[in-house]
Amino acid sequence: MTVWIVQTGEPLPIDSDNPRPMRAINLAGELVKRGIDVVLWSANFCHQTKKHRYPNAKSIKVSDHLEVKLINSPGYTKNVSFKRLFDHAILGRNLRYAMSREQTSPDVVFIGFPPIETSFVAIEYCMKNQIPSLLDVKDQWPDIFIEQFPSFLKPLACLMFYPLTKQAKFCMRSATGICSITQEFLSWTLQKIPRDRCRCDIVASLSPPEPGILEQEKQEADRWWDDHGVVSSEKYRICFAGNLGEFIELESLFRIAKREVICGKPFEIIICGAAIVTGK
C-alpha cells in the first residue's frame, strides 16, 4: 500500500535541529511503522526558517518506506503578505507538473489545507485518477486574510479573495473526507460547503507522540521551572503552551485571571511559547 501526504509549511523528517513533530512527521512515522510506503510531498522552502532547504527541488529517500519530494517555489519573508500568496501559486503550479510525471499512483492521499493552491492541485489529481482523499483542514483560509481588513473594506477583500474562496470550497466538496484539528474547525468546514458530517469526516487533534522522559531530564525541567518562579505548591494551575500570535484567543484566560479562587483554591495561570508576530 502507498500513501501520499501533501503537507507544506511544516517541519519535515529531513530537517535538522530536532524539528517539532506535526502532521507530516507524525502521520508518516506511524504509517511507516505499519509497513506502508509513504511519499511526502512538501515545499523546498521552509516556512519556519524562511529559507530554502536545498538550492533546487529534489527527492530524498529517507528509508525503505519513506520518500520526501520537495517542490520549488520563490519563498517569502512575511507570513501575511501577497508575496506568500504568489509563492503558493507557483508552488501549486510546480506540484501539478511534478505529480503529472509520476509513473505510479497512490492508494490514498492525505492533503494538508492550507495552502489552498496545493490542496486544489492534489484534489484535482485524486479526482482525475479516482483516488480517495482526506483533506486536513488546519486553518480557516482564506477567511483569516479577509478578517485582517477593516469592516468598510471587507466587501472588497471578499471580491479580491473570491478565486481562493472558490478553490477552497472545491477542495472541501471534492475530498472523500474531511479531517480537522477540532470539532469547531470541522463544523466550519462543513458549513462552507455545506453538507452534513459523513463517516469519512474525523477530528484529529494536533498532538505529538507521548515522549519518553528520563529521570535526569525531569529533574532538569523541575529546576528550570523553579528558576522561573513556578514552584511546587497546592495552587490550582491553568497552563497554555503553544505559539503566541494574534490568532490565539487568550481572552478567556484573562477573564479567569480576575477571579480570586478557582475550585476553592488560589490559582495561577502559566502562558508559555514562542512569540509569533505577523509579518515578522
C-alpha positions as CSV (number, residue, x, y, z in Angstrom):
1,M,0.0,0.0,0.0
2,T,1.2,3.5,-0.8
3,V,0.0,6.7,0.8
4,W,0.9,10.2,-0.4
5,I,1.0,13.0,2.1
6,V,0.8,16.5,0.7
7,Q,1.8,18.8,3.6
8,T,3.6,22.1,3.2
9,G,4.5,24.7,5.8
10,E,5.6,22.0,8.4
11,P,8.9,20.7,9.7
12,L,10.0,17.6,7.8
13,P,11.8,14.4,8.8
14,I,14.8,15.6,6.8
15,D,15.1,18.9,8.8
16,S,17.9,19.3,11.3
17,D,17.8,20.6,14.8
18,N,15.2,18.1,16.1
19,P,12.1,19.6,14.4
20,R,8.8,19.7,16.2
21,P,6.7,16.8,15.0
22,M,3.4,17.9,13.4
23,R,1.1,16.2,10.9
24,A,3.7,15.3,8.3
25,I,6.2,13.7,10.7
26,N,3.7,12.1,12.9
27,L,1.5,10.5,10.2
28,A,4.4,9.5,8.0
29,G,6.1,7.8,11.0
30,E,3.0,5.9,12.1
31,L,2.4,4.7,8.5
32,V,6.0,3.6,8.1
33,K,5.8,1.6,11.4
34,R,2.9,-0.3,9.8
35,G,5.0,-1.2,6.7
36,I,3.1,1.3,4.4
37,D,5.1,3.1,1.7
38,V,4.8,6.9,2.1
39,V,5.6,9.7,-0.3
40,L,5.7,13.0,1.5
41,W,5.2,16.0,-0.9
42,S,6.3,19.3,0.6
43,A,7.9,22.6,-0.2
44,N,11.6,23.1,-0.7
45,F,11.1,26.5,1.0
46,C,10.9,26.1,4.8
47,H,8.1,28.2,6.4
48,Q,9.8,28.2,9.8
49,T,13.2,29.4,8.8
50,K,12.1,31.4,5.7
51,K,14.9,29.7,3.8
52,H,15.1,27.1,1.0
53,R,16.2,23.7,2.3
54,Y,18.2,23.0,-0.9
55,P,19.3,25.0,-3.9
56,N,17.0,23.0,-6.1
57,A,14.0,20.7,-5.8
58,K,14.9,17.1,-5.1
59,S,13.7,13.7,-3.9
60,I,15.2,12.2,-0.7
61,K,14.9,8.6,0.2
62,V,14.7,8.7,4.0
63,S,14.1,4.9,4.4
64,D,12.8,1.9,2.6
65,H,9.3,3.1,3.2
66,L,9.6,6.9,3.2
67,E,10.5,9.3,0.4
68,V,10.3,13.1,0.6
69,K,9.7,15.0,-2.6
70,L,10.5,18.7,-2.3
71,I,8.8,21.2,-4.7
72,N,10.4,24.6,-5.5
73,S,8.7,28.0,-5.0
74,P,10.1,31.6,-4.7
75,G,9.7,31.9,-0.9
76,Y,8.5,34.8,1.2
77,T,9.6,36.8,4.3
78,K,6.2,37.7,5.9
79,N,3.5,35.2,6.9
80,V,0.7,37.5,5.8
81,S,1.6,39.0,2.5
82,F,0.9,38.9,-1.2
83,K,4.3,37.5,-1.8
84,R,3.3,34.5,0.2
85,L,0.2,34.0,-1.9
86,F,2.4,34.3,-5.0
87,D,4.7,31.7,-3.6
88,H,1.8,29.3,-3.0
89,A,0.5,29.9,-6.6
90,I,3.9,28.9,-8.0
91,L,4.2,26.0,-5.6
92,G,0.8,24.7,-6.8
93,R,1.8,25.0,-10.4
94,N,5.1,23.1,-9.8
95,L,3.3,20.5,-7.8
96,R,0.9,19.9,-10.6
97,Y,3.8,19.4,-13.1
98,A,5.6,17.0,-10.7
99,M,2.6,14.9,-10.0
100,S,1.8,14.6,-13.7
101,R,5.2,13.0,-14.2
102,E,4.7,10.2,-11.6
103,Q,4.6,6.8,-13.1
104,T,2.7,5.1,-10.2
105,S,-0.4,6.3,-8.3
106,P,-1.0,6.1,-4.5
107,D,-3.9,4.2,-2.9
108,V,-4.9,7.2,-0.8
109,V,-3.8,10.9,-0.5
110,F,-3.7,12.9,2.7
111,I,-3.8,16.6,1.9
112,G,-2.9,19.4,4.2
113,F,-5.1,22.5,3.9
114,P,-3.8,25.2,3.6
115,P,-2.2,26.2,1.3
116,I,-5.3,26.3,-0.9
117,E,-3.3,26.1,-4.2
118,T,-1.5,22.8,-3.3
119,S,-4.7,21.3,-1.9
120,F,-6.5,22.2,-5.1
121,V,-3.9,20.5,-7.3
122,A,-3.8,17.4,-5.1
123,I,-7.6,17.1,-5.1
124,E,-7.7,17.5,-8.9
125,Y,-5.1,14.7,-9.2
126,C,-7.2,12.5,-6.9
127,M,-10.4,13.1,-8.9
128,K,-8.7,12.5,-12.2
129,N,-7.2,9.2,-11.1
130,Q,-10.2,8.2,-8.9
131,I,-8.1,8.1,-5.7
132,P,-9.7,8.6,-2.2
133,S,-8.5,11.7,-0.4
134,L,-8.7,13.1,3.1
135,L,-8.5,16.9,3.3
136,D,-6.8,18.0,6.6
137,V,-8.1,21.5,7.5
138,K,-5.8,23.2,10.0
139,D,-6.6,26.8,9.3
140,Q,-9.5,28.9,8.1
141,W,-8.2,30.1,4.8
142,P,-8.9,32.4,3.1
143,D,-11.2,33.8,5.8
144,I,-8.3,34.8,8.1
145,F,-6.9,37.1,5.3
146,I,-10.3,38.7,4.8
147,E,-10.6,39.3,8.6
148,Q,-7.5,41.5,8.5
149,F,-9.3,44.2,6.5
150,P,-11.3,46.9,8.2
151,S,-15.1,46.5,8.1
152,F,-15.6,49.0,5.3
153,L,-13.1,47.2,3.1
154,K,-14.3,43.6,3.7
155,P,-16.6,43.5,0.7
156,L,-13.6,44.4,-1.5
157,A,-11.5,41.8,0.3
158,C,-14.2,39.2,-0.3
159,L,-14.1,40.0,-4.0
160,M,-10.3,40.0,-4.1
161,F,-10.1,36.6,-2.5
162,Y,-13.0,35.1,-4.3
163,P,-10.8,32.9,-6.5
164,L,-9.2,31.3,-3.4
165,T,-12.6,31.0,-1.7
166,K,-13.9,29.2,-4.8
167,Q,-10.9,26.8,-4.8
168,A,-11.2,26.2,-1.1
169,K,-14.8,25.2,-1.4
170,F,-14.0,23.0,-4.4
171,C,-11.4,21.1,-2.2
172,M,-13.8,20.7,0.7
173,R,-16.7,19.4,-1.6
174,S,-14.5,17.1,-3.6
175,A,-12.5,15.4,-0.9
176,T,-13.6,11.9,0.1
177,G,-13.5,13.0,3.7
178,I,-12.6,16.0,5.9
179,C,-10.1,15.8,8.8
180,S,-9.7,18.7,11.2
181,I,-8.0,19.6,14.4
182,T,-11.1,20.5,16.4
183,Q,-14.8,19.9,16.2
184,E,-15.3,23.7,15.7
185,F,-12.9,23.6,12.7
186,L,-14.7,20.6,11.2
187,S,-18.1,22.3,11.6
188,W,-16.7,25.5,10.0
189,T,-15.5,23.4,7.0
190,L,-18.8,21.5,6.6
191,Q,-20.8,24.8,6.8
192,K,-18.7,26.3,4.0
193,I,-19.7,23.5,1.5
194,P,-22.4,23.0,3.0
195,R,-23.1,19.3,3.8
196,D,-23.7,17.0,6.8
197,R,-21.0,15.1,8.5
198,C,-20.3,11.7,7.0
199,R,-18.4,8.6,8.2
200,C,-15.2,9.8,6.5
201,D,-15.1,13.0,8.4
202,I,-12.9,12.9,11.5
203,V,-11.4,15.1,14.2
204,A,-7.7,14.5,14.9
205,S,-6.0,16.9,17.4
206,L,-2.6,18.4,16.8
207,S,-0.6,16.3,19.3
208,P,2.8,14.8,19.3
209,P,3.6,11.2,20.3
210,E,4.0,10.7,24.1
211,P,7.6,11.3,24.8
212,G,9.8,9.1,26.9
213,I,11.3,11.3,29.7
214,L,14.4,10.3,31.6
215,E,14.6,11.0,35.3
216,Q,17.6,13.3,34.8
217,E,15.6,15.3,32.2
218,K,12.7,15.5,34.6
219,Q,15.0,16.9,37.3
220,E,16.4,19.4,34.9
221,A,12.9,20.5,33.9
222,D,11.9,20.9,37.5
223,R,15.0,23.1,38.2
224,W,14.1,25.2,35.1
225,W,10.6,25.9,36.4
226,D,11.9,26.6,39.9
227,D,14.3,29.2,38.4
228,H,11.3,30.9,36.6
229,G,9.2,31.1,39.8
230,V,6.9,28.1,39.1
231,V,7.5,26.0,42.2
232,S,5.6,23.1,43.7
233,S,2.5,24.2,45.6
234,E,-1.1,23.5,46.2
235,K,-2.2,26.2,43.8
236,Y,-4.7,25.3,41.0
237,R,-2.8,25.8,37.7
238,I,-4.0,26.7,34.3
239,C,-1.4,26.3,31.6
240,F,-1.3,27.3,27.9
241,A,1.6,26.2,25.8
242,G,1.9,27.0,22.1
243,N,2.8,29.6,19.6
244,L,1.7,33.1,20.7
245,G,0.3,35.0,17.8
246,E,-2.6,37.4,17.0
247,F,-4.9,34.5,16.1
248,I,-4.6,32.9,19.6
249,E,-7.6,33.7,21.7
250,L,-6.5,34.3,25.3
251,E,-9.4,36.5,26.4
252,S,-10.9,33.6,28.4
253,L,-7.7,33.2,30.4
254,F,-7.6,36.9,31.1
255,R,-11.2,36.9,32.3
256,I,-10.4,34.0,34.6
257,A,-7.3,35.8,35.9
258,K,-9.6,38.4,37.5
259,R,-11.0,35.8,39.9
260,E,-9.8,35.3,43.5
261,V,-10.0,31.5,43.5
262,I,-10.9,28.5,41.3
263,C,-12.4,25.3,42.7
264,G,-11.9,26.8,46.1
265,K,-8.1,27.2,45.7
266,P,-5.7,30.0,44.9
267,F,-4.6,29.7,41.4
268,E,-2.1,30.9,38.8
269,I,-2.1,31.0,35.0
270,I,1.1,30.0,33.1
271,I,1.4,31.0,29.5
272,C,4.5,29.8,27.6
273,G,5.5,29.5,24.0
274,A,7.3,31.2,21.1
275,A,6.0,34.7,20.3
276,I,4.9,34.8,16.7
277,V,4.4,38.3,15.3
278,T,2.6,38.5,11.9
279,G,4.8,40.0,9.3
280,K,8.0,39.3,11.2
